[in-house]
Amino acid sequence: MVEFDENRLRYPNDYVEVKGTISQLKVSGGFAEFLITFDNRMSMEARGSTDLMKGIKEGKITQGKIEVTIGFRLHGENLSNVRPYLRIESWENVNIE
């Protein structure tokens, strides 16, 4: 039987580069949460430090490099309530129009 490793859900180590449109931006306590919609119309919640994400605003990402890891919000012990989100890890020369 495969053993479940909850740390794998909390701290995945795969980095993914993203591009798309930022909407529903909420800034609070040094963190920004927003919805990113990719070119294929799929969307996902994202979160990152405002210190890292210079120039964050709503709009389309036209250039730059954003790398994320996929995080999971665990609410209690019931894994059917797990919600994935993108955790911003790097924000390089990002331009948003």
C-alpha positions as CSV (number, residue, x, y, z in Angstrom):
1,M,0.0,0.0,0.0
2,V,1.3,3.5,-0.9
3,E,1.7,5.7,2.2
4,F,0.0,9.1,2.1
5,D,2.5,12.0,2.6
6,E,0.5,15.2,3.5
7,N,3.7,17.2,3.2
8,R,3.7,16.5,-0.6
9,L,0.4,18.3,-0.7
10,R,1.6,21.2,1.3
11,Y,5.1,21.6,-0.3
12,P,5.2,20.3,-3.9
13,N,8.5,20.9,-5.5
14,D,7.5,21.3,-9.2
15,Y,7.9,24.8,-10.6
16,V,5.5,25.9,-13.4
17,E,5.7,29.1,-15.5
18,V,2.4,30.9,-16.0
19,K,0.9,33.5,-18.3
20,G,-2.6,34.8,-18.5
21,T,-5.0,37.4,-17.1
22,I,-5.1,38.6,-13.5
23,S,-8.5,39.5,-12.0
24,Q,-10.3,39.7,-8.7
25,L,-7.1,41.1,-7.0
26,K,-7.3,41.5,-3.2
27,V,-4.3,42.8,-1.3
28,S,-4.2,42.4,2.4
29,G,-1.4,42.1,5.1
30,G,1.5,41.9,2.6
31,F,-0.1,39.3,0.5
32,A,-2.0,39.5,-2.8
33,E,-4.7,36.9,-3.8
34,F,-6.1,36.9,-7.3
35,L,-7.6,34.7,-10.0
36,I,-5.4,33.9,-13.0
37,T,-7.1,32.9,-16.2
38,F,-4.9,31.1,-18.7
39,D,-5.2,31.4,-22.5
40,N,-7.2,28.2,-22.6
41,R,-9.8,29.8,-20.3
42,M,-9.0,27.6,-17.4
43,S,-8.5,29.6,-14.2
44,M,-7.0,29.1,-10.7
45,E,-6.6,31.1,-7.5
46,A,-3.1,32.4,-6.8
47,R,-1.3,33.9,-3.8
48,G,2.0,35.6,-3.2
49,S,3.9,38.3,-1.3
50,T,3.4,41.9,-2.5
51,D,7.1,42.5,-1.8
52,L,7.9,39.9,-4.5
53,M,5.2,40.9,-7.0
54,K,6.2,44.5,-7.9
55,G,3.6,46.2,-10.0
56,I,0.8,43.7,-9.4
57,K,-2.5,44.9,-10.8
58,E,-5.5,43.5,-12.7
59,G,-4.9,42.9,-16.5
60,K,-3.2,40.7,-19.0
61,I,0.4,39.6,-18.5
62,T,2.2,40.7,-21.6
63,Q,5.8,39.8,-20.7
64,G,8.0,38.5,-18.0
65,K,8.3,35.3,-16.1
66,I,6.2,34.1,-13.2
67,E,7.0,30.8,-11.6
68,V,4.7,29.1,-9.2
69,T,4.3,25.9,-7.2
70,I,0.9,24.4,-6.6
71,G,-0.2,24.6,-3.0
72,F,-3.2,23.0,-1.3
73,R,-5.4,24.5,1.4
74,L,-6.3,21.8,3.9
75,H,-9.4,22.5,6.0
76,G,-9.4,19.8,8.7
77,E,-8.8,16.2,8.0
78,N,-11.2,15.7,5.2
79,L,-9.2,15.5,1.9
80,S,-12.3,15.9,-0.2
81,N,-12.3,19.6,0.9
82,V,-8.7,20.3,-0.4
83,R,-8.5,23.3,-2.7
84,P,-5.4,23.8,-4.9
85,Y,-4.0,27.3,-5.6
86,L,-0.8,28.7,-7.2
87,R,1.9,30.0,-4.9
88,I,4.0,32.7,-6.5
89,E,7.7,31.8,-6.2
90,S,9.3,34.2,-8.6
91,W,8.2,37.4,-10.5
92,E,10.7,38.6,-13.0
93,N,10.2,41.6,-15.3
94,V,6.5,41.1,-15.4
95,N,4.5,43.7,-17.4
96,I,0.7,43.8,-17.0
97,E,-1.6,45.8,-19.3
